[in-house]
């Protein structure tokens, strides 16, 4: 039986017989690679933003706790938690919790929060926790 006639340069499945079936695939691969790298870059930037906010919250908690402990010890006049709130606000954070630790009431526990912006806002706030007081009162647990 005779082989059916093939039209032009096309092979049996309608593909070009000279191997140009992958023509343009480099463009698709380059676009895919660009998209993947773009997504990775955005992810890294969002993680960096969250890390910076966490650092800011921790710094604000440390400073607020130190200021509140100085106030609790009588080194500075005022209310310890009021001082902690003011210092946290000046450092871009919100005071969530302030408590004088019993029985001496010269050690202060502080928790602060820094709001995350952009697409990270739905995950809540970055938080910082700190405790400060005189060395002898804040000894090892």
N, C-alpha and C positions, 0 to 999 in steps of 0.2 A: 504494500500500500504506500502511496506517495505521501510525503510530508506536506501539510498545508502551507501555502505561501505566506510569507511574513512580509508585512507592509513596512517599508522604510527601514529605519534603524531599530525598531522596537523588537524586543525579544518575545518569548512565548507568553509572559505575563503582562505585557504592555509596558515594560520598563525599557529604558534605552539600553541597547545592547553594548554600548561602550563604557558602562560603569559610572554614569553621572547620577545615580540614584541617591547619593548622599549630598548632593549639591544644596548648599544653604544650611547644612546642619551645624557648621561652625558658628554661624550667627545665632542660632538657637542656643547652643552651648554657652556662648559668650553672654547672651542675655540672661540665661539661667544663673551663671556664675556671678554676674553683676547683681542680680536680685538677691542671691544668697549672701553675698558680701554686704550688701546694703542692710539686710535684716540683722546680720551679726553686728554691724556697726551701731545700728539703733539700739540693739540689746545691750551692748557694752556701754553706750552712753547713758542709758536708763539706769543700769546698775551703778555707774559712777555717780549719777545724780542721787540715787538712794544712799550710797556710801557717804557722800558729802553731807547730806541731811542728817544722817545718823551721827556723824562726827560733830556737826553743829549742835545737835541735841545733847550729846554727851558733854561737850564743852560747856554749854549753858547750864547743865545740871551740876557739873563740878564747881563752876563759879558761883552759882546760886547757893549751893550747899556750904561752900566756904564762907560766903558773906553771911548766911543765916547763922552759921556756927559762931562767927565772931559776934554777931548781935546777941545770940543766946548766952554767950559767956560774959556779956556786958562790956565788950571792947568797943562797941558801937551802939549808940542809943537807937531804940525802935523795936518793932515787932519782928522776930526772926523770919516768919513766913511772909510778911509784907516785904521785907528786904529781899528774900529769895524770889518773890514774884517780880519785883522791880528789876533785879539783875537778870533774871531769865528773859524778861521782855526786852531789855536792852541788848540782849544777845540773840534776838530773833526767835525765841522759843516761848512756849506757853507753859506755865507751871501747872502740872496736873495734880501733884501731891506734895505736901510738905508736912512733916511730922517730927516733933521733938521726941527723942528716944528716952524712955524712962530708965532708971530712976533719976539720973543726974540732970536731964533735960538740957544738956549742953551739946549733945550729938544730934545732928539733924539729918533726916532722910529726905531726899528730894527726887521727884520724877518730873521730867520735862518732855515736851513734844514739839516737833517741828513739822509743819505740814509739807507734804510732798506735792509737787506741782505737775501739771501736764497729765499724761496718761497714767502716771503712778499715783495720782490722787485717790483712785478707787481702792488702793491698798491701805489707806489710812495714813497715819503719821509715823515719822521716825521718832523713836523714844530714847531718852537718856536717863540713867539712874545713878545717883551718887549719895555718899554718906560722908559727912565731915564733922569734925570735933577736935578737941584737944587730944594729943597723942596718948596720954594715959587713959582717957575715957573711951577712945575708939580702938582699944587693943584688939589683938587677934581673937576671933571667936572660938 
